[in-house]
Structures are given as structure tokens and as C-alpha cells.
Amino acid sequence: MRNEENWVRNDRKKNEIWDCENQQKKFFDSYYKIGDFALQTAYLCELIIVSDKKRCYSTRIESRRNKSRWYHLPDTSGNQNQVCKIFFKNTLNVSDGRISRALVNNPKGETASKDERGRQSSKNKKSDIKVNEKNETLDIETARELNQRKAESARQRIREDAELAKIVNYNLTATAFDLMKSLPTPVLSTGVCYYKRQLWTYCFEIHNLATQEAVTEEKGSSRTYGLHPSSTPHPFLKPQDFE
């Protein structure tokens, strides 16, 4: 007579422990309550026994077919009970890849390696030097654009004043003035101490926007203040402003 209890498929059903949903939930909660990835890996390695096959037809020396894996789960008494792979995976909600990586990277008796997931540097990440160079370039371009806007705004205001000065109105005079910084000049009429000291000279210029006449202030050590004609055009004015 056939003895169905000795059939392989029925023997596997015994290893699945079908009537233990509460125990399965307990295994699941205890596994994920560990929290640490390395400790979970060590726990998996303790529950899985890897042994050499007595007979194997693989020609490769290092092959996964040369090894057998026996999966176990503890019962309420703490005894390890052998279960099938599907039941083991479903109970702990782990994949084949997770099991294989745990066993390959952490051989029996060795400490589980540190979790390196998400810790590798990105291959597309740019170095800090290049990032700083890019930021400096952007800052320079922003400063240049801001300076150009300010200069254009000043030119626009002067053009408006020039247009206003062209109007025949003898009671209105439009002028522009600036204070230009010249090269440092020493005071030659004093001692060596003052000779080594640099004094800055400023040129004050007034420009008539209607007649295009300009006068410049001259200031000397013993000379009085005075206004003298100047042929220097205003730095913000262009010839087309007076056409």
C-alpha cells in the first residue's frame, strides 16, 4: 500500500507549520523590531544552515548548487524547527536576494558587515572645488549684471536731463557734476615724513548739459579755489545724447 505520509510534498507541508499564524506574526514582529540592518543579517544567518551536498553534478567549483540551505524557525520553547524556504520567506517577508546576500557577505561565524546602503558617493557628484568655482562665476556674473544695470540707469537719467535742457527755457539750467579720484600725489613742500605720506586729490567737474560746457575746480597748496574750463567729457554722456 501507498503511504502518503512519506510523500515528499506532504513531508514539506509538515515543515510549513500551517496552523501557527500567531507564531508567524510573532516571528515577523521580533525580526523587524531589531531595527539594525547588520543585526537582522546576523539573525538570518543564524536561522539558515548551509551544508555541502553529498552528491552534486555541477562542474563549477564555486557554484550555489554545491550547497544546501536548511531554514529554521524557533517554536514557543525555543527549539529550532526546520521549515521550507517559501514558509521562511513569507514569515519574515524577505526575498531570495536578501537571503543570498546575507549568506555570501557574512559567512558562518563572522561578524555581520556594516550596512552600506545609501552611503556610497554618487558617481555624478561634482567635487566641492568645481562647485565653488561655479558659484564664484555666478557671483561675478551677477555683480557685473547689477553694475551694468546701475550704469544704464544713470545714463538714462542723464539723457532725460539733457533732453530737458534742450527745451527753450532760459529759466532752467541742467547740469551734471561728479567727483573723480585721481592718482595719489605727495606734498613736495614739506619734510620727508609728509613726502612719504600719500594725499588723494579729487577733481570736481560741473557739466552744462545744454551748452556742453564743462568747468573743473583746481585746488593747490597756496592757490585759491577757482573754476576753469575743462574739455573732459562727462563719463556717463555719449555724443548721441546731445544730437
Order of alpha helices (4+ residues) and beta strands (2+ residues): alpha-alpha-alpha-beta-beta-beta-alpha-alpha-alpha-beta-alpha-beta-beta-beta
